[in-house]
Amino acid sequence: MHLSERLRVSDDGWRLVETGWDADRAPHVGTNFLCGNGYLGYRGTSPEHTADDLVALVVTDTYDTVGDGWQELVTAPNPLLVAATVDGSPIGVATAERVETSLDLRIGEFGARFAQRVDHALVEVDVRRVASYDDLHLLTQRWQLQADADVEVDLVDGVDGVVWSLHGDHFRTVDLDDRDGTIVAEARTVEHDVRVVVAAASTRHGGESTEVDPVVEPRRRFRRHRVRLPAGTPLVVDTVAAVVTSNDVDDPGDVAPALARRGRAEGHEQLLSSTTDAWRRIWDDLDVVVEGHLADQTTLRFSAYHHRICTPAHTDHLPIGARGLSCQGYQNAAFWDQEVYNLPALWLSEPHLARNLLVYRHRTLDGARRKAERLGYRGAYYAWMSTDTGDDVCPDVFFVDVLSGRPIRNHFNDWQMHISPDLATTVARYVEITGDERFLVDHGAEIAFEVARFLHSFVLYDEVRGTYHCIRLLGPDEWHENVDDNAFTNHQAHDALAFAVDTHERLAADHPVALEQLRDRIGLTDDEVAAWARVRDRIALPEPDPDTGLIEQFRGFFELEDVTPEQVRARLLDPGEYWGWPNGVAVPTQVSKQADVVMLLWLHGDRFESKILDANYHYYAPRCAHFSTLSHPAHGMVAVRIGELDRALAHLRTTATVDLLSTAPSVVGGTFIGGIHTAACSGALQVAVQGFGGLGFADGRLVVDPALPSAWTALEYPVAWRGHHLRVRIGSDGSVSIESHADNPGPVEVVVRGEPVTVEPGARAAA
Ligand code: BGC
């Protein structure tokens, strides 16, 4: 079936195929058909492509800054270049017919097939590529060309060090070398002199070939062959590429070529087969099955695939970037997206990965402390955009005014302080769900205390009312800056303070020695903890209006002009204008960039009666422009809660297709923000599993409280909880069955629609 005119999905819901070639779509195709494994990402471009076609091999842990530019990961030299000229005509997707680009989600395999007529022959090319999940440093690619008449092929393959890079040339040097048939590029980064070594080991067979002088240019080294290829004989180039950096090993210059050679000896088929096995295991923990709607099934798999390959599963030192490893968009930095979107999509399926991400936040506490100090606060003010050290890499000027060309000083970095309580409340929830007390003691408590410290130093006390306030900030709706008492932020701050006080008590009772050590290390006193409790009890918590039930987004919000996003859009002088602070068209209005009060309803829904959720959802949804892909999933979660399942499904579909249908802009206010939307991927999964699937947690027990949209006949998802592996299946008649893996340590109790159900290992229970 077709998702769009160009894009179709296979009947089994595992394969996506895009037909035709269009230069305008190329940036999106490269993103959607990405291969990756959490260590590296290789865009879905054709092997003959170069930097102009946005080829990129993005490698984790290579953050680099050039001059006054923005910090970002490097795009490594491209080891998978293969280009052919057949009887004098260059071959490639841009000049071919019948182009098909595909992604097999089951094994993470990129494919490209195309045909091109040259003079007297029809030439067909077939490409397959995977990023290994067996050895994260490896990529393997098979390129195959065949013609229906005898042809002469001029073939080059090797490493292209001329790369697409958003914010500067990150390499001070790139040395290229052919070491016994393996082309090795050793690049050194500008800022920290990280050695990024890429090695390409290829084999070639088919036809009669003669090696001619290689192409040796600054930053490029390609082997070159003239091949006489008889009709119907495939010419095959298999390339195994290895990428290793000096942040991984001491001697990447030796390790990368050795890995590439070992991979070449194993061969493409073997590497493909070990990665297929690895993906089989991954999908066991990941696959959400939707019956009754193939498009929803496939887009959810697409979301799960991308979410998995953007997650640095191999380490607890690195974050999930807002655009993953699909390009350098958003500087490969983590935002609040990581804790509110990415992480909850993992904590009941692969909880160890959720833990990794929180350990990363603990490791970056010093960066957060530095930010707090620089801005005059105490404790930990987490970076709005966080990379390896936790220092804020979010620039003062993110956008330019397209009308005047003048820079816009946004305050995402200095004022969007909900990031800190967002992290602390996620720690609270993670510990509650997983029961990971060790994490709380070793890492979580320190995050909680330092965030509480920050909040205590941030709030202002109103002596007249006897209440604490958060002033001069940005809530989730980034278009309205410099606001006070944003409802979402204040509620988050309240919960973060409560968590810190509770954690202090809990550690005092259960881990007194660890608490004492931590108190000594961070200089914590009882007075401070008492002060947190005071702020917790008296922080202004915007409540629903008794008549309308509405919660005001921030103080004074309801006095702003009440118009729709369409009316506001009509006021634009230029379609590329930035809508927000200080002079954008949305600023004097109630039009929000993204879910804000709706975020509050999502994360704190239990605090409000259903009619309050209903009133606020219906008030705020039509006033929201959804200019962030974070917005629809939040609306989807609330829509499920209030029983508006069709609306919720519409929110889910918009979220899950944002990349596939390319509905989000790649450039805003002159800044490239393209690439895969990792929060949308996880948001779609959350709406499916935690929304429709009703998977949750309360009072120490798993909860399943589902409500399927009528378009789905069944939903099935895996759950990993405290050492137990379950599969939950929900039928269209509302039936729920829970299967417990035979290896589970004992019976597990799940509360299905309020009724406890116990499942023994190896058994299935119905409710
Ligand atoms: C959104 C933020 C989000 C960021 C990264 C922005 O457009 O407004 O809420 O954290 O993108 O996804």
Residues whose N, C-alpha, C, O or C-beta is under 5 A from the ligand:
A	BS01	BGC	A322 F335 W336 D337 P476 E478 F627 S628
